[in-house]
Amino acid sequence: MKALVTRLDSFGDVLLAGPAIRAVAARADTVTLLCGPRGAPAARLLPGVDDILVWDAPWVGFDPPPVGRGEVEQLIDTIDADTALILTSFHQSPLPAALLLRLAGVGCIAADSEDYPGSLLDVRHHRAPHAHEAEAALDLAGAAGFPPADDTRLRVLPPPATAGLTGPGPYVVLHPGASVPARAWSPERCAEAVRELAAAGHRVVVTGSAGERDLTAYVAGGHALDLGGRTGAAELSGVLAGADAVVTGNTGPAHLAAAVGTPVVSLFAPVVPAERWRPYGVPYVLLGDQAAPCADSRARECPVPGHPCLDTVTAHDVVTAVEKLRGET
């Protein structure tokens, strides 16, 4: 059986699909993961994936491309699968992807769908109303005939050694960036947390992408090791795996930390529900006002002056949370 799993959005979303992908891999001969360009670096880290198709879907993402007939036809001609699982977030429709998979000749297609799917789905599943994204994907896989194959935690391929980047000895990671501004703790608060963590005796490592070098340099100041722009996805997994705890917002590195078994201090803006997107399968402390006026708004820019849901969190709160997690592990 040739299986295809589709998860077309971001880095963290693809990581959360990992347990469901492993469930499919336990019963299929091969598994192809169809993902978007932002999710591709995570796809390359996942156990159970034999092949990766990268396609920028015009109905996904913050800056989706225009619809191109040639690109759609090329994708349809490339897909070769007997059965497919379409994984989406609770607010996304699987039906555009289902149409393309049906045109590609996929015989059995399963997805969560509240909308009537007509002949596009063979398994129309309804997700539990408050399920975590990882659990919802596993539930769908089970409904499609792929029950859990292991402990269902997030997992990635073994990380590379990164002591050459981090240096010896224990450390705490602070990752200040986020995919959208509404989910980010302010740079000033991040810098304060670095100073207070250092003053409390913690060695701090600040991580970020190549496009976040100015941010990581500011946050690190003279108190932390700045690794901004120095880690790809695999190297970042190694850095996070070596940390005592990771401090970050609701963004991909939070899920990558969970995938390597590292506790997370989650600075969680409630623009999406924490019950669906919190760190999964590891000890965590959730910080941020989950009842703030922005709750469930899916806002990308904070709609409330002063960003109170996160900027009421103090550096002291973060230090306390880190020490709580270190005491539990």
Secondary structure, DSSP 4 states (H G I P E B T S, - for coil): -EEEEEE-S-HHHHHHTHHHHHHHHTT-SEEEEEE-TTTHHHHTT-TT--EEEE---TTSSSSPPPP-HHHHHHHHHH---SEEEE---TT--SHHHHHHHHHTT-SEEEEE-SS--TTS-SEEE---TT--HHHHHHHHHHHTT----S------SPPPP-HHHH-SS--EEEE---SSGGGPPPHHHHHHHHHHHHHTT--EEE---GGGHHHHHHHHTTTSEE-TT---HHHHHHHHHT-SEEEEESSHHHHHHHHTT--EEEE--TTS-HHHHS--SS-EEEES-TTSTTTT---SS-SSTT-HHHHTS-HHHHHHHHHHHHHH-
